[in-house]
């Protein structure tokens, strides 16, 4: 199955630091709120090399904070993209806009965000 054309932003290039990833996430969300993509994915990685998933954990924490502050409408950890009966999936405001590819191949290294 071909990977769909869907807005994705990579927050974990080689050697990325958590602070840099969070600053980039803030810029992406600000841009999206200003009229960019309403639903998009950020690639966080899942910590396979070090096992700590520092960027992913920091992004999920930031998304919780953005949600409480009403800067985003919701977020979904990519590992739940294929679990349509999970509370995480059902709580995501635009779950129907996530392409089938991501639902068939859930990826814990991605976070979907809806502004």
Beta strands, then each sheet from edge to edge (+ up, - down):
strand 1: 8-10
strand 2: 39-43
strand 3: 74-77
strand 4: 110-114
sheet 1: 1+ 2+ 4- 3+
end
